[in-house]
Amino acid sequence: MSSPTPEQVSIVPQTLNLLPTADRPSIQIAQAHGKPYPPQEQALGETPTILPDAPICAAFLFLFICAAAGHMTLFRLNLSRGKKFIISGMVFGRYKIEIPARSLAG
């Protein structure tokens, strides 16, 4: 294997130049705001607010309650017919755990 020529060595740093420079507009805008640079949009998982979060949590809570009731009803109907379908009971248990978790999150 041969060693790279000086021309090849000088090309590599130019192609991998990812450092911010003053000629990039995003850097100029960030520098105009000063440090620390304020975020332009809200990221996921930040501080929850009442308006969008509470109605969504209430809707999911209602859906989880309905799904838990439906799966337990289905499990009991199948059990009375002599068929023990464990998955319906397991899904009911998942929704039973999800209801208090969703209540505390909202």
DANORDA-V64222 format. One line per field, one symbol per residue. ss: DSSP state (@ for helix, = for strand, . for the rest). A space follows every 50 residues. Layout:
BEGIN
ss = ???
END
This chain:
BEGIN
ss = .....@@@@@@@@@@.........@@@@@@@@@................@ @@@@@@@@@@@@@@@@@@@@@@@@@@@@@@.....@@@@@@@@@@@@@@@ @@@@@.
END
